[in-house]
Amino acid sequence: MKAGLLLNFQNYRNQVSDAQSVTEELRIAELAEPLGFDSVWCVEHHFTDYAACPDNTQMLAWLAGRTKRIELGTGAVIVPWNDPLRVAEKMAFLDHVSQGRARLGLGRGLSRIEYDGLGVDMNESRLRFDEGAKMIIEALERGFIEGDGPFYAQSRVEIRPRPLAGFRDRLYCVGMSPESVVQAARLGARLMTFSSQPWDIWQAGDFSRYRDTYQAEHHAAPAPPLIGDQCFCHPDSSIAADRALEYMGNCFRRLSEHYEIGADHLKQTKGYEHHAETGELSKQFSDDAKARGYCDVQLFGTPDEILGKLQARRELLGDFELALSVRFGGLPMNQIEESLRLFARDVLPEIQSW
């Protein structure tokens, strides 16, 4: 079982300068390899304090030069916001400078403020994703890119430097709705998801849908999914629970604002019907109840408690990879590093042995 870190670049409520926020995230990134983690993943987000990393391939190229063995993944490139040619070029170059350690994660995006700021019609997101993702994957396999679709008309040009290898066996795709998990399966990608609901519900719903579609499309079982969790580890169980509820709760509330969960615009936006339905259902619960429910499916506790949660999840889902977010919701940096080091010492070696 592999475990990595997910860099979010969150500057919660602008509590520090952006310069300090970036410096702290870089500190976490540089700790990953010496602490024994297998990978580092990096988001793409724009414009707000919720998360700000406008080019994750640039971030990962920096980290490639400061590491030797760790895998480097985009978590994810948001396809409708990017030119497929530039994504293919950047990923090929990242693979060269990291000597084959790059991992390609693709996503579709959900935030109206980001779509509007980038001048992309959110109603076109699914069509843009389908067209652009196919072009990117094929370009990295063939060494050239071309397209005649309505969004990304592209004359044939070579990708230089030529890709070291294709990415089909190191391809991930975010799936946070029934439609998106089907997209991921059809692409032949590993499913990338983020903890947001009880695991038995996810296993019976989206995960089963993904596995069934993958088997039908490719006549083989899919590789284990990549699951993103917020994580806080502490030797005292009650302190871990209190801090998780505070800081993960902070992050959930900021997430709800950023994605406008429950807002009416999703009802009129093509391709986001599931998110609109989920937002309507969420109105039945108080903000505190929703925050607590969100925290309950994340990873927090003593090392033994976290191991127990992971073992129970593994018994339900089978094998999976982890991408842990450790900096969120205004959690102080000294507590982040203490949590990270404790996890690396007392949890990481055990799960890597599974």
WOZINOR-V46145 format. One record per backbone hydrogen bond with DSSP energy under -1.0 kcal/mol. NH is the residue of the N-H (numbers start at 1). CO is the residue of the C=O. Records with the same first field share a line. If there is no record, write none. Layout:
NH=CO ; CO
This chain:
4=322
5=39
6=324
7=41
11=49
14=11
15=12
21=17
22=18
23=19
24=20
25=21
26=22
27=23
28=24
29=25
30=26
31=27
35=31
36=33
37=32
38=3
40=71
41=5
42=73
43=7
45=53
52=9
53=45
59=55
60=56
61=57
62=58
63=59
64=60
65=61
66=63
71=38
72=101
73=40
74=103
75=42
77=105
79=77 ; 107
81=78
82=79
87=83
88=84
89=85
90=86
91=87
92=88
93=89
94=90
95=91
96=92
97=93
98=94
99=96
100=95
103=72
104=170
106=172
107=77
115=111
116=112
117=113
118=114
119=116
120=115
124=121
125=122
128=124
129=125
130=126
131=127
132=128
133=129
134=130
135=131
136=132
137=133
138=134
139=135
140=136
142=138
143=139
145=157
147=154
154=147
157=145
159=143
170=167
172=104
173=190
174=106
175=192
181=177
182=178
183=179
184=180
185=181
186=182
187=183
188=185
189=184
190=171
192=173
193=226
195=228
202=198
203=199
204=200
205=201
207=202
209=205
210=206
211=207
212=208
213=209
214=210
215=211
216=212
217=213
218=214
219=215
226=191
227=321
228=193
229=323
231=325
232=299
234=301
240=236
241=237
242=238
243=239
244=240
245=241
246=242
247=243
248=244
250=246
251=247
252=248
253=249
254=250
255=251
256=252
257=253
258=254
259=255
261=256
263=260
267=264
272=269
276=272
277=273
278=274
279=275
280=276
281=277
282=278
284=281
285=282
290=286
291=287
292=288
293=289
294=290
295=291
296=292
298=295
299=230
301=232
306=302
307=303
308=304
309=305
310=306
311=307
312=308
313=309
314=310
315=311
316=312
317=313
318=314
321=225
322=2
323=227
324=4
325=229
331=328
336=332
337=333
338=334
339=335
340=336
341=337
342=338
343=339
344=340
345=341
346=342
347=343
348=343
351=347
352=348
354=351
